Amino acid sequence: MTRRNVSDLVCDHSSQFGLVVGCLYQPAMNASVTQTLLMESRLRQAVEREEFVLHYQPKYNLVSGKMSGMEALIRWNHPTKGLVPPEWLEQPQSLEPDLL
């Protein structure tokens, strides 16, 4: 990593926590960036391979019990792991290493 990359990494890390004073570089920050970049790459590949599926979920009015609309949900159908839980996409660090 170049000095500029490390500086950007530290600034990004600081801003995630609302810190104004700054933050010291830690090697663990590289792992976080690596995971994020790897996830972005895998998601791009998934789009190219058309691995995303669309599901429709009805929304019901709790008072009347009648359907009031629909929600469209997109899911990643990983070729070896099946449907990927949404929380894995929100927190790349929670992904199983072999999923990446």
Backbone as CSV, one residue per row, in Angstrom:
resi,resn,N_x,N_y,N_z,CA_x,CA_y,CA_z,C_x,C_y,C_z
1,MET,0.838,-1.186,0.000,0.000,0.000,0.000,0.877,1.241,0.000
2,THR,0.434,2.237,-0.737,1.165,3.493,-0.738,0.775,4.321,0.479
3,ARG,1.558,5.343,0.764,1.227,6.211,1.899,-0.137,6.853,1.704
4,ARG,-0.427,7.228,0.467,-1.722,7.867,0.175,-2.865,6.896,0.455
5,ASN,-2.731,5.650,0.040,-3.771,4.651,0.283,-3.986,4.439,1.773
6,VAL,-2.899,4.350,2.531,-3.001,4.157,3.975,-3.689,5.354,4.603
7,SER,-3.331,6.535,4.160,-3.953,7.751,4.682,-5.450,7.748,4.404
8,ASP,-5.831,7.414,3.182,-7.254,7.345,2.834,-7.971,6.305,3.682
9,LEU,-7.339,5.165,3.879,-7.914,4.088,4.672,-8.179,4.543,6.102
10,VAL,-7.211,5.213,6.703,-7.358,5.690,8.078,-8.455,6.743,8.152
11,CYS,-8.495,7.658,7.202,-9.540,8.690,7.193,-10.928,8.069,7.042
12,ASP,-11.059,7.101,6.140,-12.341,6.424,5.968,-12.761,5.719,7.244
13,HIS,-11.825,5.041,7.871,-12.109,4.326,9.113,-12.573,5.303,10.193
14,SER,-11.899,6.440,10.304,-12.259,7.448,11.302,-13.661,7.982,11.051
15,SER,-13.974,8.249,9.794,-15.271,8.849,9.484,-16.419,7.882,9.758
16,GLN,-16.180,6.585,9.679,-17.224,5.599,9.967,-17.707,5.705,11.404
17,PHE,-16.851,6.151,12.282,-17.192,6.241,13.694,-17.459,7.680,14.122
18,GLY,-17.531,8.598,13.144,-17.815,9.983,13.451,-16.684,10.681,14.169
19,LEU,-15.477,10.154,14.036,-14.333,10.756,14.712,-13.827,11.959,13.932
20,VAL,-13.540,13.006,14.616,-13.005,14.204,13.986,-11.507,14.312,14.245
21,VAL,-11.062,13.748,15.349,-9.674,13.902,15.772,-8.709,13.011,15.000
22,GLY,-9.153,11.945,14.410,-8.276,11.076,13.648,-8.228,9.669,14.209
23,CYS,-7.349,8.891,13.620,-7.263,7.484,13.985,-5.879,6.989,13.588
24,LEU,-5.353,6.052,14.317,-4.065,5.458,13.990,-4.279,4.263,13.074
25,TYR,-3.393,4.125,12.122,-3.449,2.990,11.210,-3.191,1.692,11.964
26,GLN,-3.996,0.694,11.631,-3.801,-0.639,12.188,-3.852,-1.639,11.041
27,PRO,-2.984,-2.630,11.028,-2.969,-3.598,9.930,-4.320,-4.285,9.708
28,ALA,-5.132,-4.403,10.748,-6.444,-5.039,10.593,-7.330,-4.270,9.617
29,MET,-7.037,-2.987,9.439,-7.812,-2.188,8.494,-7.651,-2.725,7.078
30,ASN,-6.473,-3.260,6.747,-6.249,-3.845,5.425,-7.200,-5.000,5.176
31,ALA,-7.412,-5.829,6.185,-8.296,-6.986,6.037,-9.710,-6.534,5.717
32,SER,-10.165,-5.489,6.382,-11.511,-4.975,6.146,-11.662,-4.474,4.716
33,VAL,-10.674,-3.741,4.251,-10.708,-3.221,2.884,-10.649,-4.373,1.891
34,THR,-9.796,-5.343,2.164,-9.670,-6.505,1.292,-10.989,-7.251,1.189
35,GLN,-11.658,-7.457,2.315,-12.953,-8.150,2.304,-13.980,-7.376,1.490
36,THR,-14.007,-6.070,1.663,-14.970,-5.245,0.945,-14.711,-5.292,-0.556
37,LEU,-13.450,-5.168,-0.956,-13.119,-5.214,-2.376,-13.429,-6.580,-2.976
38,LEU,-13.154,-7.627,-2.225,-13.448,-8.980,-2.694,-14.951,-9.174,-2.856
39,MET,-15.729,-8.661,-1.900,-17.185,-8.761,-1.986,-17.701,-8.012,-3.217
40,GLU,-17.187,-6.813,-3.447,-17.612,-6.047,-4.623,-17.308,-6.816,-5.906
41,SER,-16.154,-7.444,-5.963,-15.778,-8.222,-7.134,-16.731,-9.400,-7.333
42,ARG,-17.025,-10.111,-6.238,-17.927,-11.272,-6.327,-19.339,-10.838,-6.737
43,LEU,-19.793,-9.688,-6.253,-21.116,-9.205,-6.625,-21.170,-8.831,-8.106
44,ARG,-20.104,-8.230,-8.612,-20.048,-7.909,-10.046,-20.124,-9.194,-10.875
45,GLN,-19.383,-10.212,-10.439,-19.427,-11.497,-11.141,-20.824,-12.103,-11.076
46,ALA,-21.464,-11.970,-9.931,-22.815,-12.516,-9.768,-23.794,-11.838,-10.719
47,VAL,-23.631,-10.541,-10.911,-24.487,-9.819,-11.866,-24.242,-10.341,-13.270
48,GLU,-22.969,-10.476,-13.646,-22.624,-10.987,-14.984,-23.180,-12.382,-15.215
49,ARG,-23.172,-13.201,-14.179,-23.640,-14.596,-14.295,-25.142,-14.741,-14.061
50,GLU,-25.794,-13.605,-13.806,-27.247,-13.591,-13.554,-27.624,-14.504,-12.390
51,GLU,-26.895,-14.358,-11.286,-27.126,-15.182,-10.093,-28.132,-14.551,-9.125
52,PHE,-28.682,-13.402,-9.482,-29.667,-12.767,-8.607,-31.066,-13.173,-9.025
53,VAL,-31.902,-13.404,-8.037,-33.295,-13.782,-8.298,-34.212,-12.783,-7.595
54,LEU,-35.382,-12.590,-8.174,-36.347,-11.639,-7.638,-37.479,-12.401,-6.964
55,HIS,-37.829,-11.986,-5.762,-38.938,-12.575,-5.018,-39.925,-11.465,-4.689
56,TYR,-41.203,-11.782,-4.752,-42.225,-10.816,-4.362,-42.814,-11.245,-3.038
57,GLN,-42.979,-10.293,-2.153,-43.515,-10.566,-0.822,-44.738,-9.680,-0.611
58,PRO,-45.879,-10.289,-0.285,-47.074,-9.467,-0.063,-46.982,-8.673,1.236
59,LYS,-47.605,-7.512,1.247,-47.711,-6.687,2.452,-49.190,-6.657,2.828
60,TYR,-49.465,-6.881,4.101,-50.852,-6.943,4.563,-51.165,-5.813,5.536
61,ASN,-52.391,-5.334,5.460,-52.899,-4.364,6.417,-53.300,-5.155,7.657
62,LEU,-52.700,-4.843,8.797,-52.968,-5.612,10.012,-54.382,-5.403,10.543
63,VAL,-54.976,-4.269,10.257,-56.329,-3.987,10.733,-57.352,-4.751,9.905
64,SER,-57.278,-4.627,8.587,-58.281,-5.267,7.719,-57.917,-6.699,7.361
65,GLY,-56.632,-7.029,7.448,-56.193,-8.363,7.060,-56.065,-8.529,5.556
66,LYS,-56.298,-7.446,4.803,-56.225,-7.522,3.345,-54.822,-7.154,2.864
67,MET,-54.500,-7.727,1.715,-53.213,-7.400,1.125,-53.239,-5.941,0.665
68,SER,-52.189,-5.200,1.033,-52.155,-3.772,0.703,-51.063,-3.424,-0.307
69,GLY,-50.271,-4.378,-0.689,-49.219,-4.107,-1.660,-48.237,-5.260,-1.748
70,MET,-47.186,-5.009,-2.480,-46.148,-6.029,-2.662,-44.794,-5.372,-2.464
71,GLU,-43.836,-6.196,-2.063,-42.464,-5.764,-1.898,-41.615,-6.642,-2.816
72,ALA,-40.714,-6.027,-3.576,-39.817,-6.791,-4.442,-38.490,-6.953,-3.721
73,LEU,-38.033,-8.188,-3.566,-36.786,-8.482,-2.864,-35.837,-9.194,-3.827
74,ILE,-34.612,-8.718,-3.885,-33.617,-9.377,-4.720,-32.710,-10.215,-3.817
75,ARG,-32.421,-11.420,-4.255,-31.573,-12.329,-3.480,-30.460,-12.867,-4.376
76,TRP,-29.296,-13.073,-3.762,-28.162,-13.650,-4.476,-28.227,-15.153,-4.314
77,ASN,-28.373,-15.852,-5.431,-28.385,-17.306,-5.428,-26.978,-17.781,-5.791
78,HIS,-26.146,-17.923,-4.751,-24.747,-18.312,-4.946,-24.712,-19.729,-5.515
79,PRO,-23.832,-19.993,-6.505,-23.823,-21.302,-7.166,-23.542,-22.490,-6.257
80,THR,-22.785,-22.305,-5.175,-22.493,-23.439,-4.296,-23.139,-23.308,-2.923
81,LYS,-23.472,-22.095,-2.495,-24.029,-21.885,-1.157,-25.540,-21.662,-1.149
82,GLY,-26.124,-21.494,-2.310,-27.560,-21.222,-2.364,-27.850,-19.756,-2.056
83,LEU,-29.060,-19.490,-1.552,-29.458,-18.107,-1.283,-28.633,-17.511,-0.144
84,VAL,-28.023,-16.375,-0.412,-27.173,-15.689,0.564,-28.059,-14.813,1.447
85,PRO,-27.987,-14.958,2.775,-28.792,-14.109,3.664,-28.433,-12.633,3.480
86,PRO,-29.423,-11.737,3.509,-29.163,-10.310,3.296,-28.141,-9.730,4.259
87,GLU,-28.112,-10.191,5.494,-27.167,-9.615,6.459,-25.715,-9.877,6.066
88,TRP,-25.457,-10.928,5.288,-24.096,-11.174,4.824,-23.643,-10.077,3.875
89,LEU,-24.578,-9.528,3.115,-24.233,-8.468,2.175,-24.042,-7.139,2.884
90,GLU,-24.721,-6.939,3.998,-24.610,-5.691,4.745,-23.325,-5.637,5.557
91,GLN,-22.819,-6.793,5.979,-21.629,-6.855,6.815,-20.656,-7.871,6.221
92,PRO,-19.822,-7.425,5.269,-18.923,-8.378,4.613,-18.051,-9.172,5.574
93,GLN,-17.712,-8.602,6.744,-16.855,-9.327,7.678,-17.562,-10.552,8.248
94,SER,-18.906,-10.643,8.124,-19.629,-11.790,8.654,-19.722,-12.924,7.631
95,LEU,-19.205,-12.701,6.426,-19.261,-13.718,5.398,-18.356,-14.885,5.720
96,GLU,-18.792,-16.050,5.345,-17.928,-17.217,5.470,-16.786,-17.044,4.465
97,PRO,-15.546,-17.310,4.872,-14.427,-17.113,3.957,-14.559,-17.855,2.646
98,ASP,-15.106,-19.074,2.659,-15.208,-19.819,1.419,-16.324,-19.336,0.514
99,LEU,-17.199,-18.466,1.049,-18.235,-17.889,0.195,-17.618,-16.887,-0.752
100,LEU,-16.598,-16.181,-0.286,-15.921,-15.215,-1.125,-15.081,-15.931,-2.143
